Amino acid sequence: MRGLSLAAGVLVASTAAAADLEILVDRNPERLELFLSTRAENFVPIFGLPPERLADESGIVDFPSLRNGTWEIGDALLRGVPAALDGGAVAFEAMSLIVHPLDSPLPMETPFDALLALNVCSVEEPTTPLTLAELQGYVGYIAYVEDAVGALTLRLPKTGRGDLHITVREFWAGEASGRYELTVPDGGIVKIADRPRPYSALALIFFVIGSGLTAGGTLCLARQATQRQPAGASPA
């Protein structure tokens, strides 16, 4: 199920990210999850999202108008961003788009963090209207693929912005496999290189035992992905 919420408040405070854009990728058997976090006002210059999809002419976010669902805004965000996995086109479907005040954003260090940020919301709209410049945005996507292995590329639109500084975090079924920084020019390509799949401690033990018991052979233990529901609606 797709998420239906756009937040006006949060539960946990965190330090704001230094990068212009944070990208988190979690590769799982037969599915690829992509999470993005940036200042809400950056949705326009980075992705070319029409500002009226989130705010009025003065930049104020109309929270009540967004209560019926935000996934369509998430879909529109990547509409002008062709994505490819291992050279083949991949179609991402938005799970949810949500925002939190800049003075109390949520972290996006792990897939769990990202899913939490997409689900934590407030049933009350802010007393003082908030603008895009006062909000941190989060959006999550899922793509069902035969194999999540391979470099993931995102071609950003040319919007007239400057260089974009990006922090990338990669995971295999929730296990961290890489973290690095990228700088992408206006209209450039974000290339998320496929990192080696991490092995669990149990897999390493069996690997060592297998190597000792066989003549030069090895024993690998495949790690199964934990079943997880995509981000859903937060109850009002």
C-alpha positions in Angstrom: 0.0 0.0 0.0 1.2 3.5 -0.8 1.6 6.1 1.9 -1.1 8.7 2.4 0.5 11.2 4.7 2.4 14.5 4.7 3.6 15.5 8.1 3.3 18.7 10.0 5.3 17.5 13.0 7.7 14.8 14.2 8.5 12.7 17.3 12.3 12.6 17.4 14.8 15.4 16.8 18.0 15.0 14.7 20.8 17.0 13.2 20.1 18.4 9.7 22.1 16.8 6.8 25.0 18.8 5.4 24.5 17.4 1.9 22.1 19.0 -0.6 20.5 15.6 -1.1 20.7 12.3 0.7 20.0 9.1 -1.2 19.6 5.7 0.4 19.2 2.5 -1.7 18.2 -0.9 -0.3 18.6 -3.8 -2.6 16.5 -6.9 -2.0 15.6 -10.0 -4.0 13.1 -8.9 -6.7 12.8 -5.4 -5.4 14.8 -2.2 -5.1 13.9 0.6 -2.6 15.0 4.2 -3.1 14.7 6.9 -0.5 15.5 10.6 -1.0 15.8 13.4 1.6 16.4 17.1 1.0 15.2 20.5 1.9 11.6 20.6 0.6 12.4 23.8 -1.4 15.0 21.7 -3.3 12.4 19.5 -4.9 12.0 22.3 -7.5 15.6 23.0 -8.6 16.8 19.4 -8.2 14.0 17.5 -9.8 12.1 20.1 -11.7 8.9 19.5 -9.6 6.3 22.2 -10.3 6.2 24.2 -7.0 2.4 24.3 -7.0 2.3 20.6 -6.4 3.4 21.3 -2.7 2.8 25.0 -2.0 0.9 28.1 -3.1 2.5 31.1 -4.8 3.9 32.4 -1.5 5.5 29.1 -0.8 3.2 28.1 2.0 2.3 24.4 2.2 -1.4 23.7 2.2 -1.4 20.6 4.5 -5.2 19.9 4.4 -5.1 19.7 0.6 -2.5 16.9 0.9 -4.3 14.6 3.3 -5.9 12.5 0.5 -2.5 11.2 -0.6 1.0 12.3 -1.5 2.2 9.5 -3.7 1.1 11.3 -6.9 3.5 14.1 -5.9 6.3 11.5 -5.4 5.5 10.0 -8.9 5.7 13.5 -10.4 9.0 14.2 -8.7 10.8 11.4 -10.6 8.8 11.8 -13.8 11.6 13.8 -15.4 14.4 11.6 -13.9 15.0 8.6 -16.1 16.3 5.7 -14.0 18.3 2.6 -15.1 19.5 -0.5 -13.3 22.4 -2.3 -14.9 21.7 -0.4 -18.1 18.0 -1.3 -18.3 15.2 1.2 -17.6 13.6 0.7 -14.2 10.3 2.1 -13.1 10.0 3.4 -9.5 6.6 3.7 -7.8 6.3 6.3 -5.1 5.4 4.9 -1.6 4.9 8.3 0.2 6.2 11.8 0.4 6.4 13.6 3.7 7.9 16.7 5.3 9.2 17.6 8.7 10.1 21.0 10.2 13.8 21.9 9.6 14.4 22.4 13.3 13.4 18.8 14.1 14.1 16.5 11.1 14.4 12.8 11.3 17.6 10.9 10.3 18.0 8.8 7.2 20.9 6.6 8.1 19.2 3.2 7.5 16.2 1.8 5.6 14.4 1.7 8.9 15.1 5.4 9.5 13.8 6.2 6.1 10.6 4.2 6.5 10.0 5.8 10.0 10.4 9.3 8.5 7.8 8.4 5.9 5.3 7.2 8.5 5.7 9.6 11.4 3.1 12.4 11.0 1.0 14.7 13.0 -2.8 14.8 12.9 -2.7 18.6 13.6 -1.7 21.1 11.0 0.8 23.7 12.2 -0.5 26.7 14.0 1.7 29.0 12.0 1.7 28.2 8.2 5.0 26.7 7.1 6.8 27.3 3.8 8.9 24.9 1.7 12.0 26.7 2.9 11.1 25.7 6.5 10.7 22.0 5.8 12.8 18.9 5.2 11.3 16.5 2.6 11.4 12.7 2.4 10.2 10.5 -0.4 10.3 6.7 -0.8 10.1 4.6 -3.9 9.9 0.9 -4.8 10.7 -0.9 -8.0 10.0 -4.6 -8.6 12.9 -6.1 -10.5 14.1 -9.6 -11.4 17.5 -8.8 -9.9 18.6 -5.8 -7.9 22.3 -6.2 -8.8 24.0 -3.6 -10.9 24.7 0.1 -11.0 21.7 2.4 -10.5 21.7 5.6 -12.5 19.4 8.6 -12.2 19.6 11.4 -14.9 18.7 14.7 -13.2 17.0 17.4 -15.3 18.8 20.6 -16.3 17.2 23.3 -14.2 19.9 26.0 -14.0 21.0 25.0 -10.5 24.7 24.7 -9.4 26.6 21.6 -8.5 24.7 19.2 -6.3 26.4 17.6 -3.3 25.0 14.1 -2.5 25.5 11.6 0.2 24.7 8.0 -0.9 24.1 5.1 1.5 23.8 1.6 0.1 22.3 -1.5 1.7 21.6 -5.2 0.9 18.4 -6.4 2.6 19.0 -3.8 5.3 22.7 -4.5 5.8 25.0 -1.6 5.1 27.3 -2.1 2.1 28.7 1.4 1.3 28.6 5.1 1.9 30.1 7.8 -0.2 29.8 11.4 -1.5 29.0 12.6 -5.0 29.0 15.9 -6.8 26.7 16.1 -9.8 26.5 19.1 -12.2 23.2 20.5 -13.5 21.6 18.0 -15.8 24.2 15.3 -14.7 23.8 11.6 -13.9 23.8 10.2 -10.4 25.6 6.9 -10.5 25.1 4.6 -7.6 27.6 1.8 -8.1 26.7 -1.7 -7.0 28.6 -2.5 -3.8 29.6 -6.0 -2.7 26.8 -7.9 -0.8 27.6 -7.9 2.9 27.8 -11.3 4.7 26.2 -11.9 8.0 28.3 -13.3 10.9 26.6 -16.7 10.6 27.4 -16.8 6.9 31.0 -16.1 7.7 31.2 -18.9 10.3 29.7 -21.4 7.8 32.1 -20.2 5.1 35.1 -20.8 7.4 33.8 -24.3 8.4 33.1 -25.2 4.9 36.5 -24.1 3.7 38.1 -26.3 6.4 36.1 -29.4 5.6 36.3 -29.4 1.8 39.3 -29.6 -0.4 39.7 -26.0 -1.4 35.9 -25.7 -1.5 33.7 -23.0 -0.1 30.3 -22.9 1.5 28.1 -19.8 1.1 25.0 -19.0 3.1 22.6 -16.8 1.2 21.0 -14.1 3.4 17.2 -14.0 2.8 15.6 -10.5 2.8 13.3 -9.6 5.6 9.8 -9.2 4.4 8.7 -5.6 4.9 5.6 -3.7 3.9 6.2 -0.5 2.0 5.5 2.7 3.9 1.8 3.1 4.6 -0.6 5.6 5.9 -0.2 6.9 9.5 -3.5 6.9 11.4 -5.1 10.2 12.0 
